[in-house]
Amino acid sequence: MSGKDKNRRNIDSRIIRLLFLVYIAVNINLGIAYETAGQVQYASPSSILIQAQKMLAANETQQAMPLIAKYISLNPKDPEGYYWQGIAFDILDLPENACLAYNKSIEQAGLRGLDSAELRVDIANVLLKLHRTNDAITHYERAIEINPQLTYAYINLARALIEKGDYERCLDNLDKAISLNPNFTAKQLFYYRIKALVKLARKHEAEQELQILLSKISNEKTKNEIQHEFAELN
């Protein structure tokens, strides 16, 4: 072999190795999975969580659970893994498990000096399902402390306050939600206002709110159900 051929072969070998390293780096960054001996392997821990998130979005919650557990085992101090585990448990209608996972996420976030309004709302929603109304209210209020612009935190807090029987505070929080977003037209906002107004014996205002709510609903069956419930409240 001539010296020129040998040099060319060495250059070609270096190019191949370089291309292989670039390929691996790109796969890691894109979170690409590959298969080895019949088992799916993931290029990085983050790619495991990305795949789990895709499965959750595709309503493949059961399939996502092992991937989330795997991510947590690799990153036990990352609050994000527990957060997505909480979401998965919530989808599966396992509120107690969801509550534990969300609490673990808050705990790990706290160790990093972090907190999340969205996470607080999520755990509060689960606590409300468990009829732990006071605990839910605490988390909704904390969410609002973290992010006072989070409109739906006020609405969900209002829902919890209705369950507690604190109707004046319910209306106060709904008014805050409206003041933050005057164009906000979520049906549940009007629904909660109606319930609170009826309980406060402000029936004329409740009737006006009811007409606004019904004007936003096209489904006749839903309209009839709301009117029936309103009649029972009276």
Secondary structure, DSSP 8 states (H G I E B T S, - for coil): --HHHHHHHHHHHHHHHHHHHHHHHHHHHHT-EEEETTEEEESSHHHHHHHHHHHHHTT-HHHHHHHHHHHHHH-TT-HHHHHHHHHHHHHTT-HHHHHHHHHHHHHHHHHTT---HHHHHHHHHHHHHTT-HHHHHHHHHHHHHH-TT-HHHHHHHHHHHHHHT-HHHHHHHHHHHHHH-TT---HHHHHHHHHHHHHTT-HHHHHHHHHHHHHT---HHHHHHHHHHHHHH-
